[in-house]
Every structure is written in structure tokens, then in C-alpha cells.
Amino acid sequence: MSLFKMPTLHRIGGHVSTEGGVLAALDNAQRIGANTIQIFGANPVQWRANVPDPAIAKQFREEAHARGIEPVFLHAPYLINLASEKGNLAAMSRSLLEKHLEIANALGALGVIFHIGSRGERPQKEAERMVVDALDAILGRVANGTLIIENTAGAGHLVGATLEEIGLILLALNNQRVGVCIDTAHAFASGILVDFSPRGIDAFAAALDHHIGLRRLWAIHLNDSKAPAGSNKDRHENIGYGLIGKEALKRFVTHPAFQNIPLILEVPGFDNAGPDKKNIDMVKSFFEKNN
């Protein structure tokens, strides 16, 4: 991984709440035993976003480092649609993603994970060009920080369901400040990763390297799936309780291509309050020699 040198300790965490302020996310992380986190930089269903107060941002950076909670990722709002047929929506999406990149920089986050959005009835190639232009403009206006494209479950006309689609966007953009996050539940539901046998994972790693490059994989959203393979439905489940299964996910994250990538859980939790210690501990056990 080119942007984050992985220490010996595996980075395993989840999406945590910032209710009560961004500093509360660090307490929430420690409560579930996470040493890496993902947070929303602002309300995920609002178009308004503000860069945190410099003093608060500095305290967050220092405390995250002191507590060993790194890297930190931001997840962009679900409202964003860089491929929208509606010009005003596309423009608002560019502005909001740009603002979240500024927020990520202020908080010392590794990058902003985002969904590209739906192209509607727009031709695929035209949508890809539009996305490339949007990302190029954002990166041109914000000097630092990275953007991280997340694969989708493939419903409707969502862009970014396949490795090929994401790879073509990265190729056209030609900017090393853009990487990729693979969501295992999305990959399963979209049909690009349904075989979790050693041979199947080898094949997926090879395809990822061919179309995108393994060095561009900066995060993994580790989720089991309630939805069947190829269903195009985005339904996350607790680790080992879905249709992918515990052993399959263990084989995936301990594969040489993926074993040093930060793992972010976005599971419902056993108390339906989001990623929890039980899920985190289960994933930690994957890396124990006697398990």
C-alpha cells in the first residue's frame, strides 16, 4: 500500500458514530476494540458540510495518533452522484465531495471513501467521462488528500459495480491520489466475487491487479451479506452470519494480497447499533495462528 505503511498490528475497525462531536468517534472506536475507523465528515443526508474548527481538528489528529487509531477514513454522504444526468445534482455532488476532501485533510484522514452514483439513462462511456472530469476538477482545487472509490452492489445504473468500470475511470484520470475500497458484500451481490475458495480469491486478486492495481487498494469494507450472490442488493450482515460466511471472509482477508489492508466493518452489529466488539474480535481471530 503506497499511502499508508502498515505496522505489524493488523488494522481492524468499523464505521463509528460522531454523535457528540468528532472526538467521540475515538471513544467509540476504543469501546469496540477498533484501531482504524471510518466516520462521516458531516450529516450523510444533507448537502451542508463544514470543515471542523482548527483546534478541534488538531486535537482529533493528535488523539487518534496517540491512541493508535489510524488510519482514519471519511465516508462521503450518500447524496453524492457524480454521474447524474441532472446538471445541478452533479454540480452539487462535486462541491460536496470537494468539501469532504477538505474535512479529511483537516482531520488527518487517509482519504474519503465515496460511491460514484447512478448514470440513469446516460451512456456508460459518457458517464465515465463525466466522473473523470469531476474528480480531476476536485483534485485540482484541493491540493492534498485522497479520494477512494468504493465498488457498488450493481443495482440499477450505478457506476462502479465492476473492476473494469473502476479501472477505466482510474486509467483515464491518471492521478495517483485516487484509490479503491472493495466492499465484500457489494462484490458478492454484484457477482464479481462469489467464489471465496483459495482459487477464487486468487482469481479476484489477479483481476483486481490487472484492472486497477493492488497498490491502489487502500481499504476493505469487510461485510457479510444478507443478499444472495448476483442479486445486486446492498444488504450487510454480521461477520459469519450471512451468505458469504465466516470461513470465506477469513480466507479473503488472510490472502497475501489483502492481509495488510485496513479492514472497516459496516455490519449491523449484534445489538443493531453498528459495528461492535463481537464482530471486531471475530475478525481479529482470523489472524491468530491457532485459529
N, C-alpha and C positions, 0 to 999 in steps of 0.2 A: 504494500500500500504506500503510495508515494507521498501523501499529505499527512499521514499520522504514523509515527513509528510505534509499533505495538510493543508494549512491555511484556515481560514473561507472563504476567497475570492476564487471563482472558477477560475481555471486556464484555460483560453481560448485564443488560439493564432493560429498561422499558420506558414507555411513554408515561410521564408523571405529570400531575396537576401542578399548576402555578397559582391555584386559588390561595389568596392571602399574600400574593406577591411572588416575584420570580425567585426570591431566596428560599421560599417554602419548598420549591422543587427539590432542593438539595436535601432537606429533611425527609421529604417523601422518598427520595432515592435511597437514603440510608435505611429507612424503615423497611424497605423490601429487599435490601442487600444488593442494590444495583451499584455498579461502578462506571456506568455510562448511562446517559439519559437522552430522551427526546422530549421537547416541550413545544407548546405553541408560543410563538412570539407575541401573539395578540389573540383576541377573540376569533376563533376559526370560522365563524359565520357572520362576520362583519367586515365591511370594506375599510374600516378605520384602523390604523395601526400607528403607534408612536415608538420612537427609539427611547429606551429607558433612560432615566436620569443618570448622568455620568457617574455619580458617586455610587448609586445602586449597582450599575453595570460593573464598575471596578470591584466592588465588594463581591459580586457574584463570581467574577473571574477568579479572584483570589481564593475564595472559599471553595469553589469547585476544585481548584488545583490542590489546595491544602487537604481536602477530604478525599482526594484520589478519584474524583468523579469526572472522568474525561475519556473520550471526547464527549462534548455536548452537541446535540443536533437540534435544529429547529425544524418543525413541520409547518409548511405553509398552509394557509386557510384552504378549505375545500372549495371555496368560491372561485378560485383561480381557474381560468380556461384560456390558455394562450392560443388555442386553435379555433376559438369561437368564430362562427360566421357573423356574429354581431360585432361590428366595429367598436362600439362603445364598451362592450364587455371585454373584448380583447385588450383594449387600451387600459381599462381599469385593472385588469389582471396583471399587465406588465408593471403598472405603478405599484400595485400591492406586493408583488414578488420582489420588486426592487427595494421597497421599504423593509421587507423581511430580511433581505440580504444585509441591509444596514443594521438591523437589530441583531442579527447573528454576529456581525463584526463587533458590535459594542459588547456583546456578552462573551466573546471569545469562542463562539461555537464553531465547530469544524465546517458546517455548511447548512444549507436549507434544503430539506427534502420536500419535493413537490410532485403533484400529479400534473401532467401536461394539459389534460382536458379533452373535450369532445370536439370533433371536427364537424359534427352534424352531417349535412349533405355535401360539404365541401370535398373535392377530390383529395385523396390521401397525399399525393405529392405536393399539392398546393398548401395543404395544412402543415406538412413538414417544413416547407419553406417559410411559412409564416412563423412557426415556432422558432426556427433558427434565427430569423431576423429579430424576434422579440428577445431571445436570450443574448444575442450579440449586442443589442442596444442596452440591455440591463448591465451586462458586464462592462460595457464601455463607460457607463455612467457611475458605476461603483467600483472603485479601484481594487478593493481586496475582497476576499471571501470566495466561497464556492457554492455552486448550485448542484443539487443531486436529484437526478430524475428517477422516480420510482415507477416500476412496472405496474400495469393495471391488470384487473381481472378480465378485461376484454369485453365488457358489456357495451351494447350499442355501438357507437362510433368513436369510442375512447382511443386516443392516440397513445402508443407506448405499451401495448399488450405483448409485443414480441421483441425478442432480442434484435431482430433485423431492423425493426422500426426505430428503436432507440439508437442502434448503431449507425444508421443512415443520418440521423439528426446530429450525432456527435461528429461524424465524418465531415458533414457539411459545415458545421460550426467551427471545427478545428480550434478548440480552445481548451487548454488543459485545466481550466478552472471549473469544468463541468464533469461530474462523475455520475455514478449509478448506485441505487439502492435496490436490491432484489427482495421482494416480499414473497415468502414461500407460499402463503395462502393464495396470493394473486397468481403466482406462477402455476400452481396446481389447478386453480379454477379456469385459467386461460388456456390450459393444455400444453404449456411449454415445458412443464416439469411434472410429469405424472409417474415416472419410473424412478423410485428412490433406491433401487438396488445399486450396489457399487458400480456396476457398468452404466446404469442410467445416470448416476451423478457424474461419473467420468465424462459421459457424452454431453451433459449440460454444461459442465465446466469448460469443455473444449469449444462448445458453441458460443458460450459467453466470451471466451478469449478471442475467438475468431471475429465475432461481430462487434464487440465492444472493447475487449482487452481486460484481463483480470486486474491490471493495475488501476483501472477506473472504477472498480467495485470498492466503495468506501463504507458501505453499511449493509446489513441484512436485517430486514424486518422478519423476525422468526415467529411465525404464527402457524398453528394448526388450522384446519379448515372444516367448517360445518357443511360447506357446499361440495358436491361431487366434482371430480376431475372433469375439466372441459365444460363446466356448467356456466362459466362467465359470471358467476355470482360471488360477490365480495362478502363472505361470512367467516369471521375469525372465530377460532375456538381455542380453549386452553391447551397447552402442550400435552400431547398424548391422548387427548380426549376427542380428537377429530378424525377425519377420514384419511389424513396423512399418517398420523401415528407417531408414537414416541421413538421407536427404533429407526424409523425412516428419517425423522428430523435429526436424530443423533448421528446417523451416517452422514447426513448432509453437512452439519456444522463441524464435524471432525475430519471431513475430507481435506486433504492438503491445500486445495485451492481456497477453502473457506474458513479454515480453523483459526486464522488470526484476524478475521474481520469483526468489527464491533457488532454485537447482536442486540437488537432492540425489539422487545416484545410488545405487541399491541393486542394482547389477549383480553377477554372479558374479565378474567380473574374468578377465583372460586367463590368470592363474595359479591361478584358482579360490580366491583369497584375499580376494575382495571388491573394491569399487571401487579402481581403480588409475590410475596416471598416464596410461596409454594411453587409457583411456576419458575421463578428465578433459580431456586435451589435445584429443581429438576434439571434445568439446562446446565447448571454448574456440575451436576453429577455426570453429565455426558463426558466431561474431560477428566474424570477421576480414573486412574489406571485400573482399579479393581472393579469398575462398574461395566 
